[in-house]
Amino acid sequence: MVQWDAGAQQDLLKRWQEEIARHGKRMANAMEVSLRPSENQVGQTPRDLIYRKGKARLYRYRRAAEVVHAVPVLMVPNLGISRPTIFDLQPGNSFIEYMVKQGFDFFLLDWGIFGEEDNGLTVDDCVVGILPIMVKKLLQASGASAVSLLGYCMGAPLSACYVALRPESPVRNLVNMAGPIDFEHAGLFSTWMNQRHLDVDKLVDTFGGVPADLIRAGFKLLKPTADLSTYTNLWWNLWNDRYVRSFKALNTWANAYVPIPGCFFKQWVGDFYQGNKLIAGELYLGGRRVDLSQIACSVLAVGAETDFIAPPACVKALIDVVSSRDKEYFELHGGHISLIAGRQASKVAWPAVSGWLGPRSQ
Amino acid sequence: MSTTSSSEEMLAQWKESMQRGIDAWLSVLGRIPQPDISQFWMPFLTQGMVPFSQMASQGGSPELLQQWKRCVDQGIEAWSNALEKAMATETFASAFGKYLDQYLDTVGPMHKEMKKAGEAYLKVLGLPSRAQIAEMTSQMSWVESRIEELEAKIEQVLAGLAAVQAALEKGATENRGPSS
């Protein structure tokens, strides 16, 4: 039998009282989260539409502070799969808000929400058609003579292709955040999408494009226990109003999957995943060979230790192939999303990216 | 009624595909050695017993819940690692590919029929079909591209004119020379 002294008893009683109070709060918040699991108010950082081409939109975020960095930043997110609201979840938990407060003139390329009418969109259209015009319009709007490209996930290889095809383009800095470059090391997706197992033409010919539900199923299968873990952590932290607000904002983003256009998906899987042509220098876009060694601007690659979508080896590969003299690789704790959203991101990843870009944006 | 018979056909097709899918899975499972499930559960139970025995010796405390949570987290992580190892195998990838193939074989004709039925319905209502809207969208994209090309040409012409004007002004300044 354990002997307790009065002090320990008081302490124990206090802790039980706290736990009971927390439990009461959990019950109250549980009702609220069940009735309203998503937060409608995401993407609140004020912005203006600068240009539109097809479904693609170029947004400029309004200055929250004096612009101290002369070189504007163009963020290039993934095409399809999910909405770019992950970069601007809510005030205090927004990568875009953070960068704007750091004094960057920040632009975002929103590829749009695709439908059947977009199934003819190709990787060539994005890299050779849309990206150049967006960069041009950005420079016109900002009055700058150079730009930093910040690619996240799929946006990173697309940005790298653009810079490699146009070494004369006014790109001063290229940042790759969790973007796969060497698809031999791209984890489970490269195993499942191997040409021995996946007939991508059949998939696209059946549906025209890749429906959002199929994309959702694929990503859920990558980590089947993710939902269990998410809801366990949610229950555990339900007493914390701030946690609940963050969860709802993230839930809004996490449930908004976007279809991928058919022709784009065929090329993406065939040339990038199955053929691994980007790193091999065998990729042709717009009739020209994409040679990553043509990239000579400053390059930063940021990988995440436990990223199972773009494992560190496949992100770091960019550093090994570019001819830039100023190039760096960071590897941070966490997974694919933890680089761009959450407490860890705001404390580690965002300052790392901002700290690297700042001196190179004068 | 043709509508009833086509929906019955679709239902029969779906039932057949479900059966074929189950048969395919069973034949794949029959070919691979079945995992020893106790190997899967044993680490979870063993990890769980350690904090529980600690709890029993320490007596009741809110730390119980912390330890329970840790136990659950470790269990989920153990599951996740085991599943990841299983899904990274060629066998799984092959089975998954075959399943997807089967799914597409089933869904493909159904999808086509539903699309046809949808188009027919829109036609009856006098509304434009998806193909017509897609065509209109691509025409608009073409117009956008033409406008962009024209903008680029105008910018070139303006840049050329600006260069000519600058050259003329420079020439005029040189001709005037230093004022006497």
HADDOCK unambig.tbl for C-alpha pairs under 7 A between the chains (distance, minus, plus):
assign (segid A and resid 12 and name CA) (segid B and resid 61 and name CA) 6.67 0.50 0.50
assign (segid A and resid 15 and name CA) (segid B and resid 62 and name CA) 6.48 0.50 0.50
assign (segid A and resid 16 and name CA) (segid B and resid 62 and name CA) 5.94 0.50 0.50
assign (segid A and resid 19 and name CA) (segid B and resid 62 and name CA) 6.81 0.50 0.50
assign (segid A and resid 54 and name CA) (segid B and resid 141 and name CA) 5.91 0.50 0.50
assign (segid A and resid 117 and name CA) (segid B and resid 134 and name CA) 4.24 0.50 0.50
assign (segid A and resid 117 and name CA) (segid B and resid 137 and name CA) 6.85 0.50 0.50
assign (segid A and resid 188 and name CA) (segid B and resid 88 and name CA) 5.92 0.50 0.50
assign (segid A and resid 191 and name CA) (segid B and resid 88 and name CA) 6.84 0.50 0.50
assign (segid A and resid 191 and name CA) (segid B and resid 93 and name CA) 6.59 0.50 0.50
assign (segid A and resid 192 and name CA) (segid B and resid 93 and name CA) 5.03 0.50 0.50
assign (segid A and resid 197 and name CA) (segid B and resid 93 and name CA) 6.40 0.50 0.50
assign (segid A and resid 197 and name CA) (segid B and resid 94 and name CA) 5.36 0.50 0.50
assign (segid A and resid 197 and name CA) (segid B and resid 97 and name CA) 4.73 0.50 0.50
assign (segid A and resid 198 and name CA) (segid B and resid 97 and name CA) 5.49 0.50 0.50
assign (segid A and resid 203 and name CA) (segid B and resid 104 and name CA) 6.83 0.50 0.50
assign (segid A and resid 206 and name CA) (segid B and resid 104 and name CA) 6.74 0.50 0.50
assign (segid A and resid 206 and name CA) (segid B and resid 108 and name CA) 5.18 0.50 0.50
assign (segid A and resid 225 and name CA) (segid B and resid 76 and name CA) 6.74 0.50 0.50
assign (segid A and resid 225 and name CA) (segid B and resid 80 and name CA) 5.92 0.50 0.50
assign (segid A and resid 229 and name CA) (segid B and resid 76 and name CA) 6.87 0.50 0.50
